[in-house]
Amino acid sequence: MEQEEIIKKLKIIKVLNDIDNQYIADYLGMKNARSVANFLHNDYRLSEEKKERALELISDLWIEP
């Protein structure tokens, strides 16, 4: 999955599951909520490890519309 698609799905998951950036940061092993905000604004690319964790989070929380 491309980073743009990961960003799109994480934004949807945030709204549908009422989770915040800190939850995503904790799940992905990122430093803080601000790091997630920067990522969601496409300011930098995820490492392979964090990308795998993001895909796990998406698979755990994604609800087909």
C-alpha positions in Angstrom: 0.0 0.0 0.0 1.3 3.4 -0.9 2.0 6.0 1.8 -0.8 8.3 0.4 -3.3 5.5 0.8 -2.1 4.8 4.4 -2.5 8.5 5.2 -6.0 8.5 3.7 -7.1 5.4 5.7 -5.6 6.6 8.9 -7.5 9.9 8.7 -10.7 8.0 8.1 -10.0 5.6 11.0 -9.3 8.6 13.3 -12.8 9.9 12.6 -14.7 6.7 12.6 -13.1 5.2 15.7 -12.6 8.5 17.6 -8.9 8.0 18.2 -6.3 10.7 18.4 -2.8 11.2 17.1 -1.3 10.0 20.4 -3.0 6.7 20.0 -1.5 6.3 16.5 1.9 7.4 17.8 1.9 4.9 20.5 0.8 2.1 18.1 3.4 3.0 15.5 6.2 3.6 18.0 6.5 7.3 17.0 7.8 9.9 19.4 4.6 11.9 19.9 1.3 13.1 18.5 3.0 15.9 16.6 5.0 13.3 14.7 1.8 11.7 13.5 0.3 15.1 12.6 3.4 15.8 10.4 3.1 12.4 8.8 -0.6 12.8 8.1 0.2 16.1 6.3 2.7 14.1 4.2 5.8 15.9 5.7 7.9 12.7 5.7 7.8 9.1 4.8 7.4 6.2 7.2 10.2 3.7 7.8 9.4 0.1 6.7 8.9 -0.9 10.4 6.4 1.9 11.0 4.7 1.2 7.7 4.2 -2.4 8.7 2.7 -1.2 12.1 0.4 1.3 10.2 -0.8 -1.5 8.0 -1.5 -3.7 11.1 -3.5 -0.8 12.7 -5.5 -0.3 9.5 -6.3 -4.0 9.3 -7.4 -4.0 12.9 -9.6 -0.9 12.7 -10.7 -0.6 9.1 -14.4 -0.7 8.5 -15.5 -1.0 4.9 -17.8 1.9 4.0 
